[in-house]
Amino acid sequence: MAIIISVGSGKGGTGKSMVLANMAVLLAKQGKKICLVDLDVGGANAHILYGVLKPEATLTDFLNRKVSSLQEVAQPLSSFHGVHLIAGTGDTLKTANMPYQTKQRLLRNLAGLDYDIILMDVGAGTGFHALDFFMSSHLQVCVTTTDPTAIIDFYRFLKLAAVRKALSAFLSHDVISKTIASEEFKSMEDVLELADRTRQGARQKAEAALAGFRPCLVINQVREGSAMNKLKVRHVARQFLGVDLPELGEVPWDEAVQESVRSYMPVCEYAPESPASKALKKIAGNLLTHIDKVTAQVNSPKAD
């Protein structure tokens, strides 16, 4: 079965889609069968980074039932080592307000795709779609910068993703959003205490839902002298979850990235010897190590 990796960020402008587009190519060059799925409802742009200005088919065709399976809208990118792309939907109101049942159908079909690795761009921000897509995967990756506003948004994204995952273990879908809006959770222990008060056994269900939730971290656009802000990024994650998040690596600020975007190519192909490309290659190697661990867990026999 495919290992599904979701990539999210607290705000736009962190370079999440750039990182994702390069990860897809670099993992494909390692012999992996890769599909990149653009679930950034309202801001889909992954296809642009590969020079696909007008996708032949998009996620909308699946959501509107013009096709019966997601595989039918997966476009092979022969120029990029066989990466397949399921292009995003644009900013249609119908997609932005995707019903719960449609979202579940989408997730079921994603799990059934025939690839080694599926990379999901879940979009930026803390909308429920982004949070649900982010937490539905085998492995989560967060992309942020050292900009103070990005750090604040990163913390909020990480916090709400974890809270929504924990609440889904013991609250109905309709109640979750009301609870998040009405409660101020300062730590994950606050969520677990709510579970204790809600019903017997709810705490254990919430803890099980969060087991192993340690999203990997990519810090992008790192400039010289930003070490203090990098420490802040790690601190805000530890503050809520109580754990140190594994760091996949840092991508330095590099003009080659901007040039590659203007050339409609991933920077690892446009300027493979650039500082950003070398950093992204290391990140892809670190990500493969985590993927191997997840694969072993997924494929291991379950205890009786």
PLY file of the C-alpha trace (Angstrom):
ply
format ascii 1.0
element vertex 304
property float x
property float y
property float z
element edge 303
property int vertex1
property int vertex2
end_header
0.00 0.00 0.00
1.03 3.59 -0.57
2.58 5.65 2.23
0.68 8.93 2.38
2.58 12.06 3.44
0.74 15.30 4.08
2.52 18.64 3.93
1.00 21.71 5.56
1.89 25.15 6.88
0.35 27.76 9.09
0.27 30.49 6.46
0.91 31.10 2.79
4.29 32.23 1.56
6.40 29.67 3.43
7.38 27.87 0.22
5.45 24.72 1.09
4.47 23.95 -2.50
8.04 24.54 -3.66
9.38 22.09 -1.08
6.71 19.55 -2.02
7.32 19.80 -5.78
11.03 19.20 -5.24
10.45 16.32 -2.81
8.33 14.56 -5.43
11.09 14.79 -8.04
13.91 13.86 -5.67
12.03 10.82 -4.32
11.16 9.73 -7.87
14.86 9.89 -8.75
15.40 7.35 -5.94
13.21 4.90 -7.82
9.98 5.56 -5.93
6.63 5.64 -7.71
5.33 9.08 -6.71
2.02 10.90 -6.95
1.66 14.51 -5.85
-1.92 15.47 -4.98
-2.79 19.16 -4.74
-5.52 19.46 -2.11
-4.98 23.19 -1.61
-8.62 24.11 -2.16
-8.78 27.74 -3.13
-5.10 28.10 -3.99
-3.96 25.11 -6.02
-0.72 25.87 -7.86
1.48 22.76 -7.81
0.94 22.23 -11.53
2.44 25.66 -12.27
5.71 24.61 -10.62
6.00 21.84 -13.23
5.09 24.07 -16.16
1.63 22.54 -16.55
-0.38 25.69 -17.15
-3.64 23.97 -18.16
-4.01 20.51 -16.63
-5.90 18.01 -18.77
-7.92 16.98 -15.73
-8.16 18.13 -12.13
-9.45 17.04 -8.76
-12.70 18.83 -9.59
-13.47 16.18 -12.23
-13.37 13.54 -9.52
-15.31 15.57 -6.97
-18.01 16.33 -9.54
-18.11 12.62 -10.53
-17.09 13.25 -14.12
-14.65 10.39 -13.55
-15.10 7.45 -11.23
-11.61 7.26 -9.76
-8.75 9.56 -8.84
-6.38 7.51 -10.95
-8.14 8.84 -14.05
-7.05 12.41 -13.30
-3.44 11.54 -12.40
-1.24 13.11 -15.08
2.21 11.59 -15.70
5.01 14.16 -15.88
7.52 12.43 -18.14
9.94 15.37 -17.93
10.19 14.98 -14.16
11.25 11.36 -13.67
7.76 9.88 -13.87
6.10 11.89 -11.11
2.32 11.77 -11.40
0.28 14.86 -10.60
-3.32 15.21 -9.51
-3.82 18.90 -10.10
-5.85 21.04 -7.75
-9.29 22.45 -8.11
-8.93 26.19 -8.29
-11.03 28.38 -6.04
-14.58 27.28 -6.78
-17.03 27.84 -3.93
-18.36 24.32 -4.31
-14.92 22.86 -3.66
-14.14 25.20 -0.78
-17.37 24.07 0.92
-16.75 20.37 0.33
-19.29 18.25 2.24
-18.01 15.82 4.85
-19.16 12.79 2.84
-17.29 14.03 -0.25
-14.14 14.53 1.78
-14.36 10.96 3.11
-14.84 9.64 -0.44
-11.76 11.56 -1.51
-9.67 10.15 1.34
-10.81 6.59 0.59
-9.80 6.97 -3.05
-6.45 8.46 -2.10
-5.69 5.40 0.02
-6.44 3.17 -2.95
-4.04 4.78 -5.43
-1.27 2.53 -6.75
1.94 4.36 -5.81
4.80 3.89 -3.39
4.41 7.38 -1.94
1.57 9.90 -2.16
2.48 13.49 -1.30
-0.49 15.66 -0.34
-0.34 19.44 -0.43
-3.08 20.21 2.07
-2.91 23.96 1.66
-1.98 26.69 4.10
-3.94 27.86 7.12
-6.19 26.27 9.71
-9.37 25.55 7.79
-11.01 22.26 8.70
-10.28 20.75 5.28
-6.55 21.47 5.64
-6.47 20.11 9.19
-8.39 16.95 8.32
-6.28 16.22 5.25
-3.11 16.90 7.22
-4.00 14.46 10.01
-5.31 11.72 7.70
-1.85 10.67 6.48
0.75 8.19 7.70
3.37 10.91 8.08
3.00 14.67 8.48
5.44 17.40 7.45
5.22 21.07 8.45
6.92 23.83 6.49
7.59 27.20 8.07
10.01 30.09 7.87
11.74 31.91 10.70
9.58 34.99 10.17
7.85 35.84 13.50
4.36 35.82 11.95
5.07 32.47 10.29
6.13 31.01 13.65
2.89 32.19 15.28
0.82 30.69 12.47
2.85 27.48 12.58
2.07 27.09 16.28
-1.64 27.67 15.71
-1.71 25.19 12.82
0.08 22.50 14.79
-2.10 23.08 17.84
-5.42 22.95 15.98
-4.38 19.91 13.92
-3.56 17.96 17.08
-6.70 19.14 18.89
-8.95 18.23 15.96
-7.37 14.78 15.70
-7.80 14.13 19.42
-11.40 15.41 19.49
-12.36 13.25 16.51
-11.67 10.18 18.66
-14.54 10.89 21.05
-16.74 13.69 19.65
-19.09 13.69 16.68
-18.16 15.58 13.54
-20.80 18.25 14.21
-19.59 18.92 17.76
-15.86 19.25 17.04
-15.92 22.73 15.48
-18.12 24.09 18.28
-15.76 22.67 20.91
-12.68 24.16 19.25
-14.41 27.55 19.05
-15.54 27.54 22.68
-12.53 26.01 24.45
-9.06 27.49 24.96
-6.61 24.61 25.01
-3.19 25.63 26.32
-1.68 22.16 26.13
-2.60 18.70 24.94
-3.26 17.77 28.57
-6.22 20.20 28.49
-7.70 18.20 25.61
-7.17 14.91 27.43
-8.82 16.32 30.57
-11.83 17.29 28.46
-11.94 13.72 27.20
-11.97 12.48 30.79
-14.94 14.72 31.58
-16.84 13.78 28.42
-17.21 10.03 28.76
-15.49 6.96 30.13
-12.69 5.72 27.92
-12.52 8.92 25.83
-9.08 9.86 27.11
-7.65 6.54 25.99
-9.22 6.99 22.55
-7.74 10.49 22.22
-4.30 9.27 23.28
-4.50 6.44 20.76
-5.49 8.86 18.00
-2.43 11.00 18.75
0.00 8.12 19.19
3.06 8.77 17.11
2.01 12.28 16.10
5.39 13.93 15.71
5.24 15.84 12.44
8.57 16.40 10.76
9.76 19.96 10.34
11.24 21.82 7.36
12.43 25.37 7.96
12.55 27.29 4.69
14.09 30.56 3.53
16.69 30.53 6.31
18.92 33.60 6.26
22.12 34.22 8.16
21.52 35.39 11.70
18.14 33.66 12.12
19.30 31.10 14.70
17.23 32.64 17.51
14.03 32.36 15.49
14.84 28.74 14.64
14.97 28.00 18.34
11.57 29.68 18.68
10.09 27.38 16.04
11.13 24.32 18.02
9.99 25.85 21.30
6.42 26.52 20.19
6.05 22.91 19.06
7.36 21.60 22.38
5.11 24.01 24.27
1.88 22.39 23.11
2.76 18.80 22.24
5.46 18.33 24.86
7.85 16.73 22.37
10.74 17.81 20.17
9.71 17.52 16.55
12.14 15.73 14.23
13.70 18.23 11.86
14.14 17.14 8.25
16.37 20.09 7.48
16.67 23.74 6.54
16.53 25.36 3.12
18.61 28.53 2.84
17.37 31.66 1.15
18.48 31.23 -2.46
17.71 33.38 -5.48
17.85 30.23 -7.60
14.51 29.21 -6.07
12.84 32.35 -7.37
14.44 31.88 -10.77
13.26 28.27 -10.95
9.67 29.26 -10.14
9.77 31.84 -12.92
11.07 29.09 -15.22
8.26 26.67 -14.20
10.70 24.07 -12.86
11.62 22.62 -9.47
14.92 24.13 -8.36
16.49 20.68 -8.00
16.18 20.37 -11.79
16.75 24.02 -12.69
19.90 24.53 -10.59
20.94 21.19 -9.06
24.16 22.60 -7.57
22.53 25.59 -5.90
22.52 25.81 -2.09
18.74 25.28 -1.96
18.94 22.18 -4.19
21.66 20.62 -2.08
19.63 21.27 1.08
16.47 19.83 -0.48
18.38 16.70 -1.52
19.45 16.17 2.11
15.87 16.72 3.25
14.64 14.11 0.76
17.17 11.64 2.14
16.05 12.31 5.71
12.42 11.96 4.63
13.17 8.57 3.08
14.51 7.40 6.43
11.21 8.35 8.10
9.24 6.74 5.24
11.14 3.46 5.74
10.21 3.48 9.44
6.55 4.18 8.68
6.52 1.48 6.00
7.86 -1.06 8.48
5.18 -0.08 10.99
2.37 -0.23 8.43
3.46 -3.61 7.09
4.27 -5.24 10.44
1.86 -7.92 11.69
-0.55 -6.52 14.27
-0.36 -7.95 17.74
-3.26 -10.16 18.76
0 1
1 2
2 3
3 4
4 5
5 6
6 7
7 8
8 9
9 10
10 11
11 12
12 13
13 14
14 15
15 16
16 17
17 18
18 19
19 20
20 21
21 22
22 23
23 24
24 25
25 26
26 27
27 28
28 29
29 30
30 31
31 32
32 33
33 34
34 35
35 36
36 37
37 38
38 39
39 40
40 41
41 42
42 43
43 44
44 45
45 46
46 47
47 48
48 49
49 50
50 51
51 52
52 53
53 54
54 55
55 56
56 57
57 58
58 59
59 60
60 61
61 62
62 63
63 64
64 65
65 66
66 67
67 68
68 69
69 70
70 71
71 72
72 73
73 74
74 75
75 76
76 77
77 78
78 79
79 80
80 81
81 82
82 83
83 84
84 85
85 86
86 87
87 88
88 89
89 90
90 91
91 92
92 93
93 94
94 95
95 96
96 97
97 98
98 99
99 100
100 101
101 102
102 103
103 104
104 105
105 106
106 107
107 108
108 109
109 110
110 111
111 112
112 113
113 114
114 115
115 116
116 117
117 118
118 119
119 120
120 121
121 122
122 123
123 124
124 125
125 126
126 127
127 128
128 129
129 130
130 131
131 132
132 133
133 134
134 135
135 136
136 137
137 138
138 139
139 140
140 141
141 142
142 143
143 144
144 145
145 146
146 147
147 148
148 149
149 150
150 151
151 152
152 153
153 154
154 155
155 156
156 157
157 158
158 159
159 160
160 161
161 162
162 163
163 164
164 165
165 166
166 167
167 168
168 169
169 170
170 171
171 172
172 173
173 174
174 175
175 176
176 177
177 178
178 179
179 180
180 181
181 182
182 183
183 184
184 185
185 186
186 187
187 188
188 189
189 190
190 191
191 192
192 193
193 194
194 195
195 196
196 197
197 198
198 199
199 200
200 201
201 202
202 203
203 204
204 205
205 206
206 207
207 208
208 209
209 210
210 211
211 212
212 213
213 214
214 215
215 216
216 217
217 218
218 219
219 220
220 221
221 222
222 223
223 224
224 225
225 226
226 227
227 228
228 229
229 230
230 231
231 232
232 233
233 234
234 235
235 236
236 237
237 238
238 239
239 240
240 241
241 242
242 243
243 244
244 245
245 246
246 247
247 248
248 249
249 250
250 251
251 252
252 253
253 254
254 255
255 256
256 257
257 258
258 259
259 260
260 261
261 262
262 263
263 264
264 265
265 266
266 267
267 268
268 269
269 270
270 271
271 272
272 273
273 274
274 275
275 276
276 277
277 278
278 279
279 280
280 281
281 282
282 283
283 284
284 285
285 286
286 287
287 288
288 289
289 290
290 291
291 292
292 293
293 294
294 295
295 296
296 297
297 298
298 299
299 300
300 301
301 302
302 303
